[in-house]
């Protein structure tokens, strides 16, 4: 699913890769979409928990967000399958900002707005744009369009999008 996308992956390919029988698949999942959701949820939660632990040691909301963005881009560079799965599934659900990475991104931006560290006229649009920017930079890194500085570039872009001056965004990123 990470390589081909959910729609292009057959249940037979899933069961062959997992070395389980076709019937065993249906004992646990109703569809390939259900297994994709379960896999994504687990991958995102484990990633999110690590990002939360990292953020617990930082006071400045801009630095928290920058650290989380860098962590996401670094994780994507280290685990290409996870990165492709994230890109292919992150925006295909109506509840993107209420689950996993989207929930954490929205939370961190909300905290930054409450503390007046971020300045945006439309928080929802800014949060969606920040998520899209992170995914686009991850994709650019996977395609070789962006080099090893992708984590810092992604963090700087997101911080500028949230109203930090360019020089400060680059410094914090």
MARDOTI-246686 format. One line per 10 residues: number of its first residue (from 1); their letters; for each residue x, y, z of C-alpha. Coordinates in steps of 0.02 Angstrom, whole numbers, plus 32768, in hexadecimal, padded with zeros to 4 digits. Layout:
BEGIN
NUM = A = X/Y/Z; ... $
***
This chain:
BEGIN
1 = XXXXXXXXXX = 8000/8000/8000; 808F/8077/8024; 80D9/8058/7F77; 803C/8051/7F0D; 7FB5/80A7/7F72; 7F1C/805A/7FC2; 7EB3/8055/7F24; 7F38/7FFE/7EBD; 7F63/7F7A/7F3E; 7F00/7ED8/7F3C $
11 = XXXXXXXXXX = 7ED0/7E78/7FD8; 7F31/7DE6/7F8F; 7FCF/7E51/7F8D; 7FB0/7E82/8041; 7F98/7DCF/807B; 802E/7D92/8017; 809E/7E1A/8061; 805F/7DF7/8111; 806B/7D3B/80F5; 7FB9/7D1E/8130 $
21 = XXXXXXXXXX = 7F25/7CCA/80E0; 7E9B/7D26/8087; 7E1E/7CED/810A; 7E8D/7D2A/8198; 7E8A/7DD7/814A; 7DCC/7DDD/8151; 7DCB/7D9D/8205; 7E1E/7E41/8237; 7DF0/7EC0/81B1; 7D56/7EE3/8148 $
31 = XXXXXXXXXX = 7DB8/7F2E/80B8; 7E63/7F68/807F; 7E2D/8017/80B0; 7E13/7FD8/8163; 7EC2/7F8E/816C; 7F0A/802D/8120; 7EB3/8094/81A5; 7EF4/8022/822F; 7FA5/8025/81EC; 7FA2/80E1/81D7 $
41 = XXXXXXXXXX = 7F59/80FC/8284; 7FE1/8093/82D5; 806E/80E2/8271; 802F/8192/8292; 800F/8175/834B; 80BC/812E/8368; 8109/81BF/8308; 8099/823C/8362; 80C5/81F9/840E; 817E/8210/83E7 $
51 = XXXXXXXXXX = 815E/82C1/83AA; 80F9/82E7/8447; 8188/82AC/84B6; 81FE/831D/8456; 8187/83B1/8465; 8172/8399/8521; 8220/83DF/853B; 8202/8481/84D8; 81A3/851D/8512; 819A/8589/8474 $
61 = XXXXXXXXXX = 8108/8552/8404; 816C/8581/8368; 81FC/8512/83A0; 8182/8485/83CA; 8136/848E/831D; 81E0/849B/82C7; 821E/8402/8326; 8183/83A0/82F8; 8190/83CF/8240; 8249/83A2/823B $
71 = XXXXXXXXXX = 8221/82FD/8292; 819C/82D4/820F; 820D/82FB/817C; 829F/829B/81C9; 822E/8205/81EB; 81F3/820A/8137; 82A7/820D/80F8; 82D3/8179/8168; 8239/8111/813E; 8204/8127/808A $
81 = XXXXXXXXXX = 8172/80AE/8098; 812C/8112/812A; 8145/81B3/80C8; 80E7/8175/802F; 805D/812F/809A; 804C/81D6/80F3; 8048/8236/804F; 7FC7/81C3/8002; 7F52/81BD/8097; 7F67/825B/80FF $
91 = XXXXXXXXXX = 7EE9/82C5/80A1; 7E6C/8242/8069; 7DFF/824A/8104; 7D82/82CD/813D; 7DC8/82C5/81EF; 7E7C/82EB/81BF; 7E90/836F/8247; 7E3E/8306/82CF; 7EB1/8270/82C2; 7F6A/8247/82CD $
101 = XXXXXXXXXX = 7FE6/82C4/8288; 7F5D/833C/8250; 7F17/8344/8300; 7FC3/8369/8347; 7FE8/83EB/82C2; 7F42/8442/82E5; 7F63/843B/83A0; 8012/8485/8391; 7FD4/8510/831F; 7F41/8534/8395 $
111 = XXXXXXXXXX = 7FB9/8543/8429; 8029/85B8/83C4; 7F92/8624/8399; 7F55/8627/844E; 8001/865F/8487; 8006/86DE/83FA; 80A3/8690/83B2; 804B/8672/830C; 7FE3/86F2/82AE; 7F69/86B5/822B $
121 = XXXXXXXXXX = 7EC0/86F5/81F3; 7E7A/8648/81CB; 7EBB/85C1/8242; 7E65/8531/81E8; 7EA9/8561/813D; 7F56/857F/8188; 7F55/84D5/81DD; 7F21/847D/813C; 7FA3/84DF/80D9; 802A/84B2/8158 $
131 = XXXXXXXXXX = 7FFD/83FA/814B; 7FFE/8404/808E; 80A7/845B/808E; 80F2/83D5/80FE; 80AF/834A/808E; 80EC/83A3/7FF1; 819C/83B7/8037; 819D/8300/806C; 816B/82D2/7FBA; 81F0/8346/7F74 $
141 = XXXXXXXXXX = 8272/82F0/7FE0; 8239/8244/7FA7; 8245/827B/7EF1; 82F2/82C7/7F0C; 82BA/8379/7EE9; 82EA/83B3/7F98; 838B/8384/7FEF; 83BF/835C/80A0; 8387/8407/80DC; 82D1/83D7/80C0 $
151 = XXXXXXXXXX = 82A6/83CE/817B; 82E1/847F/819C; 8295/84C2/80FC; 81ED/8473/8126; 81F0/84BB/81D6; 821C/8569/8196; 8191/8566/8114; 8110/8533/8195; 8149/85B6/8212; 8143/863F/818D $
161 = XXXXXXXXXX = 8096/8604/815C; 8063/861C/8212; 80A0/86CF/8215; 8153/86C9/8254; 81C9/8740/81FA; 8239/86E6/817D; 82DB/8701/81DE; 8290/86C2/8280; 823D/862E/8229; 82E4/85F9/81DF $
171 = XXX = 833B/860D/8287; 82B8/85A8/82E7; 82AD/8524/825D $
***
